[in-house]
């Protein structure tokens, strides 16, 4: 599966990121759940990424989101 490259304006400058289609789908879903556009969510991730590349930061952000959801689901099951 080849990465798909898309361009965005972030903090007044154009940038592009390359992600596999599964990550683009997850990013779109996360943005919708959070009431943001994809560009808005990428902008938020960009502000928190430190020295990491933006594509890598997006992948790691999505992974952490899934890990938190899995941990919360496990905690809810344990509480039942």
N, CA, C and O atoms as CSV, one atom per row, in Angstrom:
chain,resi,resn,atom,element,x,y,z
A,1,UNK,N,N,0.851,-1.176,0.000
A,1,UNK,CA,C,0.000,0.000,0.000
A,1,UNK,C,C,0.897,1.241,0.000
A,1,UNK,O,O,1.717,1.429,0.899
A,2,UNK,N,N,0.732,2.061,-0.999
A,2,UNK,CA,C,1.546,3.267,-1.126
A,2,UNK,C,C,0.908,4.427,-0.372
A,2,UNK,O,O,-0.315,4.574,-0.364
A,3,UNK,N,N,1.739,5.249,0.258
A,3,UNK,CA,C,1.200,6.440,0.925
A,3,UNK,C,C,0.586,7.409,-0.075
A,3,UNK,O,O,1.027,7.510,-1.220
A,4,UNK,N,N,-0.442,8.119,0.383
A,4,UNK,CA,C,-1.085,9.173,-0.404
A,4,UNK,C,C,-0.625,10.512,0.159
A,4,UNK,O,O,-0.655,10.726,1.371
A,5,UNK,N,N,-0.207,11.398,-0.712
A,5,UNK,CA,C,0.281,12.708,-0.292
A,5,UNK,C,C,-0.837,13.737,-0.446
A,5,UNK,O,O,-1.492,13.814,-1.486
A,6,UNK,N,N,-1.041,14.525,0.608
A,6,UNK,CA,C,-2.035,15.608,0.572
A,6,UNK,C,C,-1.413,16.869,1.151
A,6,UNK,O,O,-0.548,16.806,2.024
A,7,UNK,N,N,-1.861,18.005,0.658
A,7,UNK,CA,C,-1.320,19.300,1.087
A,7,UNK,C,C,-2.320,20.065,1.936
A,7,UNK,O,O,-3.533,19.960,1.752
A,8,UNK,N,N,-1.780,20.840,2.872
A,8,UNK,CA,C,-2.592,21.631,3.795
A,8,UNK,C,C,-1.893,22.947,4.082
A,8,UNK,O,O,-0.687,23.084,3.880
A,9,UNK,N,N,-2.665,23.909,4.554
A,9,UNK,CA,C,-2.092,25.138,5.095
A,9,UNK,C,C,-2.098,25.007,6.606
A,9,UNK,O,O,-3.141,24.783,7.219
A,10,UNK,N,N,-0.936,25.147,7.192
A,10,UNK,CA,C,-0.802,25.056,8.641
A,10,UNK,C,C,-0.041,26.276,9.118
A,10,UNK,O,O,1.084,26.535,8.690
A,11,UNK,N,N,-0.672,27.019,10.008
A,11,UNK,CA,C,-0.085,28.222,10.579
A,11,UNK,C,C,0.470,29.141,9.496
A,11,UNK,O,O,1.558,29.700,9.633
A,12,UNK,N,N,-0.298,29.287,8.417
A,12,UNK,CA,C,0.044,30.223,7.368
A,12,UNK,C,C,1.014,29.735,6.312
A,12,UNK,O,O,1.377,30.499,5.418
A,13,UNK,N,N,1.442,28.491,6.387
A,13,UNK,CA,C,2.321,27.992,5.329
A,13,UNK,C,C,1.811,26.657,4.802
A,13,UNK,O,O,1.170,25.894,5.525
A,14,UNK,N,N,2.102,26.385,3.538
A,14,UNK,CA,C,1.673,25.135,2.909
A,14,UNK,C,C,2.642,24.018,3.283
A,14,UNK,O,O,3.859,24.204,3.311
A,15,UNK,N,N,2.073,22.867,3.564
A,15,UNK,CA,C,2.867,21.682,3.840
A,15,UNK,C,C,2.110,20.482,3.315
A,15,UNK,O,O,0.912,20.565,3.047
A,16,UNK,N,N,2.792,19.388,3.170
A,16,UNK,CA,C,2.111,18.173,2.738
A,16,UNK,C,C,2.578,17.016,3.602
A,16,UNK,O,O,3.689,17.010,4.130
A,17,UNK,N,N,1.691,16.039,3.728
A,17,UNK,CA,C,2.043,14.823,4.459
A,17,UNK,C,C,1.636,13.623,3.625
A,17,UNK,O,O,0.712,13.684,2.814
A,18,UNK,N,N,2.344,12.546,3.843
A,18,UNK,CA,C,2.068,11.288,3.159
A,18,UNK,C,C,1.654,10.251,4.191
A,18,UNK,O,O,2.386,9.979,5.143
A,19,UNK,N,N,0.471,9.675,3.993
A,19,UNK,CA,C,-0.048,8.640,4.881
A,19,UNK,C,C,-0.688,7.547,4.045
A,19,UNK,O,O,-1.184,7.805,2.948
A,20,UNK,N,N,-0.677,6.345,4.553
A,20,UNK,CA,C,-1.395,5.241,3.922
A,20,UNK,C,C,-2.891,5.496,4.072
A,20,UNK,O,O,-3.322,6.203,4.983
A,21,UNK,N,N,-3.674,4.915,3.172
A,21,UNK,CA,C,-5.113,5.205,3.151
A,21,UNK,C,C,-5.791,4.879,4.479
A,21,UNK,O,O,-6.710,5.594,4.879
A,22,UNK,N,N,-5.373,3.832,5.168
A,22,UNK,CA,C,-5.974,3.497,6.471
A,22,UNK,C,C,-5.789,4.636,7.472
A,22,UNK,O,O,-6.682,4.897,8.279
A,23,UNK,N,N,-4.645,5.316,7.432
A,23,UNK,CA,C,-4.413,6.446,8.333
A,23,UNK,C,C,-5.253,7.647,7.927
A,23,UNK,O,O,-5.751,8.367,8.792
A,24,UNK,N,N,-5.422,7.883,6.617
A,24,UNK,CA,C,-6.286,8.982,6.180
A,24,UNK,C,C,-7.724,8.751,6.645
A,24,UNK,O,O,-8.397,9.688,7.074
A,25,UNK,N,N,-8.190,7.513,6.561
A,25,UNK,CA,C,-9.552,7.194,7.007
A,25,UNK,C,C,-9.673,7.419,8.515
A,25,UNK,O,O,-10.638,8.026,8.979
A,26,UNK,N,N,-8.698,6.930,9.273
A,26,UNK,CA,C,-8.726,7.100,10.737
A,26,UNK,C,C,-8.641,8.576,11.115
A,26,UNK,O,O,-9.296,9.017,12.059
A,27,UNK,N,N,-7.840,9.334,10.383
A,27,UNK,CA,C,-7.697,10.761,10.657
A,27,UNK,C,C,-9.004,11.495,10.371
A,27,UNK,O,O,-9.416,12.359,11.146
A,28,UNK,N,N,-9.651,11.156,9.268
A,28,UNK,CA,C,-10.941,11.770,8.921
A,28,UNK,C,C,-11.988,11.444,9.983
A,28,UNK,O,O,-12.750,12.321,10.391
A,29,UNK,N,N,-12.031,10.182,10.434
A,29,UNK,CA,C,-12.976,9.785,11.473
A,29,UNK,C,C,-12.711,10.519,12.784
A,29,UNK,O,O,-13.644,10.980,13.440
A,30,UNK,N,N,-11.434,10.628,13.165
A,30,UNK,CA,C,-11.079,11.321,14.409
A,30,UNK,C,C,-11.470,12.794,14.336
A,30,UNK,O,O,-11.997,13.352,15.298
A,31,UNK,N,N,-11.211,13.411,13.203
A,31,UNK,CA,C,-11.570,14.822,13.045
A,31,UNK,C,C,-13.075,15.010,13.179
A,31,UNK,O,O,-13.532,15.931,13.857
A,32,UNK,N,N,-13.841,14.142,12.536
A,32,UNK,CA,C,-15.300,14.235,12.620
A,32,UNK,C,C,-15.780,14.039,14.055
A,32,UNK,O,O,-16.655,14.769,14.522
A,33,UNK,N,N,-15.215,13.063,14.752
A,33,UNK,CA,C,-15.606,12.816,16.147
A,33,UNK,C,C,-15.297,14.010,17.039
A,33,UNK,O,O,-16.029,14.288,17.989
A,34,UNK,N,N,-14.207,14.718,16.729
A,34,UNK,CA,C,-13.795,15.860,17.543
A,34,UNK,C,C,-14.380,17.180,17.047
A,34,UNK,O,O,-14.082,18.239,17.600
A,35,UNK,N,N,-15.218,17.119,15.997
A,35,UNK,CA,C,-15.834,18.326,15.476
A,35,UNK,C,C,-14.860,19.247,14.760
A,35,UNK,O,O,-15.031,20.466,14.773
A,36,UNK,N,N,-13.837,18.670,14.135
A,36,UNK,CA,C,-12.815,19.436,13.433
A,36,UNK,C,C,-12.762,19.033,11.967
A,36,UNK,O,O,-13.261,17.975,11.583
A,37,UNK,N,N,-12.163,19.873,11.170
A,37,UNK,CA,C,-11.807,19.461,9.822
A,37,UNK,C,C,-10.512,18.655,9.923
A,37,UNK,O,O,-9.824,18.697,10.942
A,38,UNK,N,N,-10.191,17.929,8.868
A,38,UNK,CA,C,-8.923,17.196,8.853
A,38,UNK,C,C,-7.762,18.181,8.986
A,38,UNK,O,O,-6.816,17.932,9.734
A,39,UNK,N,N,-7.833,19.284,8.270
A,39,UNK,CA,C,-6.773,20.301,8.360
A,39,UNK,C,C,-6.665,20.864,9.776
A,39,UNK,O,O,-5.563,21.110,10.267
A,40,UNK,N,N,-7.813,21.069,10.431
A,40,UNK,CA,C,-7.804,21.563,11.802
A,40,UNK,C,C,-7.158,20.582,12.761
A,40,UNK,O,O,-6.404,20.981,13.649
A,41,UNK,N,N,-7.448,19.300,12.587
A,41,UNK,CA,C,-6.836,18.285,13.443
A,41,UNK,C,C,-5.346,18.182,13.176
A,41,UNK,O,O,-4.558,18.069,14.116
A,42,UNK,N,N,-4.945,18.219,11.916
A,42,UNK,CA,C,-3.516,18.184,11.589
A,42,UNK,C,C,-2.812,19.395,12.195
A,42,UNK,O,O,-1.692,19.278,12.692
A,43,UNK,N,N,-3.456,20.543,12.158
A,43,UNK,CA,C,-2.885,21.747,12.776
A,43,UNK,C,C,-2.682,21.543,14.275
A,43,UNK,O,O,-1.643,21.922,14.815
A,44,UNK,N,N,-3.666,20.945,14.950
A,44,UNK,CA,C,-3.536,20.686,16.387
A,44,UNK,C,C,-2.398,19.706,16.668
A,44,UNK,O,O,-1.633,19.900,17.612
A,45,UNK,N,N,-2.285,18.669,15.866
A,45,UNK,CA,C,-1.201,17.689,16.028
A,45,UNK,C,C,0.139,18.373,15.776
A,45,UNK,O,O,1.109,18.122,16.490
A,46,UNK,N,N,0.194,19.231,14.768
A,46,UNK,CA,C,1.418,19.954,14.432
A,46,UNK,C,C,1.932,20.774,15.611
A,46,UNK,O,O,3.137,20.830,15.854
A,47,UNK,N,N,1.028,21.402,16.335
A,47,UNK,CA,C,1.416,22.251,17.473
A,47,UNK,C,C,2.039,21.450,18.605
A,47,UNK,O,O,2.793,22.001,19.408
A,48,UNK,N,N,1.735,20.151,18.683
A,48,UNK,CA,C,2.203,19.313,19.792
A,48,UNK,C,C,3.329,18.356,19.403
A,48,UNK,O,O,3.795,17.594,20.249
A,49,UNK,N,N,3.775,18.375,18.160
A,49,UNK,CA,C,4.648,17.307,17.667
A,49,UNK,C,C,6.106,17.414,18.052
A,49,UNK,O,O,6.835,16.429,17.935
A,50,UNK,N,N,6.556,18.553,18.499
A,50,UNK,CA,C,7.974,18.698,18.835
A,50,UNK,C,C,8.832,18.606,17.584
A,50,UNK,O,O,8.567,19.283,16.590
A,51,UNK,N,N,9.865,17.764,17.633
A,51,UNK,CA,C,10.812,17.641,16.513
A,51,UNK,C,C,10.438,16.542,15.526
A,51,UNK,O,O,11.127,16.367,14.521
A,52,UNK,N,N,9.386,15.812,15.779
A,52,UNK,CA,C,8.992,14.710,14.901
A,52,UNK,C,C,8.493,15.238,13.561
A,52,UNK,O,O,7.965,16.347,13.483
A,53,UNK,N,N,8.659,14.447,12.516
A,53,UNK,CA,C,8.076,14.785,11.229
A,53,UNK,C,C,6.563,14.755,11.340
A,53,UNK,O,O,6.015,13.999,12.142
A,54,UNK,N,N,5.887,15.561,10.553
A,54,UNK,CA,C,4.438,15.682,10.678
A,54,UNK,C,C,3.715,14.381,10.354
A,54,UNK,O,O,2.777,14.012,11.060
A,55,UNK,N,N,4.128,13.679,9.303
A,55,UNK,CA,C,3.485,12.401,8.976
A,55,UNK,C,C,3.629,11.408,10.126
A,55,UNK,O,O,2.671,10.725,10.488
A,56,UNK,N,N,4.823,11.332,10.694
A,56,UNK,CA,C,5.054,10.428,11.829
A,56,UNK,C,C,4.231,10.857,13.039
A,56,UNK,O,O,3.670,10.019,13.745
A,57,UNK,N,N,4.162,12.164,13.274
A,57,UNK,CA,C,3.393,12.665,14.413
A,57,UNK,C,C,1.916,12.307,14.286
A,57,UNK,O,O,1.269,11.977,15.280
A,58,UNK,N,N,1.383,12.370,13.072
A,58,UNK,CA,C,-0.021,12.010,12.855
A,58,UNK,C,C,-0.225,10.529,13.141
A,58,UNK,O,O,-1.183,10.158,13.819
A,59,UNK,N,N,0.659,9.682,12.635
A,59,UNK,CA,C,0.534,8.240,12.883
A,59,UNK,C,C,0.592,7.925,14.375
A,59,UNK,O,O,-0.215,7.145,14.879
A,60,UNK,N,N,1.541,8.530,15.079
A,60,UNK,CA,C,1.684,8.289,16.519
A,60,UNK,C,C,0.470,8.819,17.275
A,60,UNK,O,O,0.004,8.173,18.214
A,61,UNK,N,N,-0.050,9.980,16.886
A,61,UNK,CA,C,-1.234,10.537,17.536
A,61,UNK,C,C,-2.419,9.589,17.390
A,61,UNK,O,O,-3.153,9.349,18.349
A,62,UNK,N,N,-2.601,9.049,16.184
A,62,UNK,CA,C,-3.702,8.106,15.957
A,62,UNK,C,C,-3.521,6.833,16.771
A,62,UNK,O,O,-4.488,6.317,17.330
A,63,UNK,N,N,-2.298,6.321,16.847
A,63,UNK,CA,C,-2.028,5.128,17.645
A,63,UNK,C,C,-2.339,5.382,19.120
A,63,UNK,O,O,-2.990,4.561,19.765
A,64,UNK,N,N,-1.882,6.502,19.651
A,64,UNK,CA,C,-2.155,6.831,21.057
A,64,UNK,C,C,-3.655,6.946,21.318
A,64,UNK,O,O,-4.142,6.499,22.356
A,65,UNK,N,N,-4.383,7.542,20.384
A,65,UNK,CA,C,-5.842,7.664,20.524
A,65,UNK,C,C,-6.478,6.281,20.632
A,65,UNK,O,O,-7.343,6.058,21.479
A,66,UNK,N,N,-6.051,5.349,19.774
A,66,UNK,CA,C,-6.580,3.985,19.819
A,66,UNK,C,C,-6.196,3.275,21.114
A,66,UNK,O,O,-7.003,2.540,21.683
A,67,UNK,N,N,-4.978,3.489,21.576
A,67,UNK,CA,C,-4.538,2.865,22.825
A,67,UNK,C,C,-5.362,3.362,24.014
A,67,UNK,O,O,-5.740,2.579,24.886
A,68,UNK,N,N,-5.634,4.650,24.042
A,68,UNK,CA,C,-6.445,5.214,25.127
A,68,UNK,C,C,-7.857,4.644,25.085
A,68,UNK,O,O,-8.422,4.302,26.124
A,69,UNK,N,N,-8.425,4.542,23.896
A,69,UNK,CA,C,-9.775,3.973,23.765
A,69,UNK,C,C,-9.807,2.515,24.205
A,69,UNK,O,O,-10.747,2.089,24.876
A,70,UNK,N,N,-8.791,1.753,23.836
A,70,UNK,CA,C,-8.731,0.345,24.234
A,70,UNK,C,C,-8.607,0.229,25.745
A,70,UNK,O,O,-9.266,-0.615,26.351
A,71,UNK,N,N,-7.780,1.055,26.362
A,71,UNK,CA,C,-7.623,1.030,27.814
A,71,UNK,C,C,-8.927,1.403,28.506
A,71,UNK,O,O,-9.301,0.786,29.503
A,72,UNK,N,N,-9.621,2.414,27.981
A,72,UNK,CA,C,-10.909,2.813,28.566
A,72,UNK,C,C,-11.951,1.709,28.433
A,72,UNK,O,O,-12.725,1.477,29.361
A,73,UNK,N,N,-11.980,1.032,27.303
A,73,UNK,CA,C,-12.930,-0.063,27.102
A,73,UNK,C,C,-12.632,-1.204,28.057
A,73,UNK,O,O,-13.555,-1.815,28.596
A,74,UNK,N,N,-11.366,-1.500,28.275
A,74,UNK,CA,C,-10.979,-2.558,29.211
A,74,UNK,C,C,-11.366,-2.181,30.639
A,74,UNK,O,O,-11.840,-3.021,31.404
A,75,UNK,N,N,-11.162,-0.912,30.992
A,75,UNK,CA,C,-11.528,-0.459,32.337
A,75,UNK,C,C,-13.036,-0.527,32.542
A,75,UNK,O,O,-13.493,-0.890,33.626
A,76,UNK,N,N,-13.815,-0.184,31.523
A,76,UNK,CA,C,-15.276,-0.261,31.653
A,76,UNK,C,C,-15.724,-1.710,31.833
A,76,UNK,O,O,-16.613,-1.989,32.637
A,77,UNK,N,N,-15.116,-2.628,31.094
A,77,UNK,CA,C,-15.470,-4.043,31.218
A,77,UNK,C,C,-15.139,-4.567,32.606
A,77,UNK,O,O,-15.895,-5.348,33.183
A,78,UNK,N,N,-14.007,-4.132,33.133
A,78,UNK,CA,C,-13.586,-4.567,34.457
A,78,UNK,C,C,-14.516,-4.042,35.544
A,78,UNK,O,O,-14.712,-4.692,36.571
A,79,UNK,N,N,-15.087,-2.861,35.311
A,79,UNK,CA,C,-15.975,-2.246,36.295
A,79,UNK,C,C,-17.362,-2.877,36.303
A,79,UNK,O,O,-18.122,-2.683,37.252
A,80,UNK,N,N,-17.700,-3.623,35.270
A,80,UNK,CA,C,-19.045,-4.221,35.182
A,80,UNK,C,C,-19.185,-5.438,36.045
A,80,UNK,O,O,-20.253,-6.051,36.080
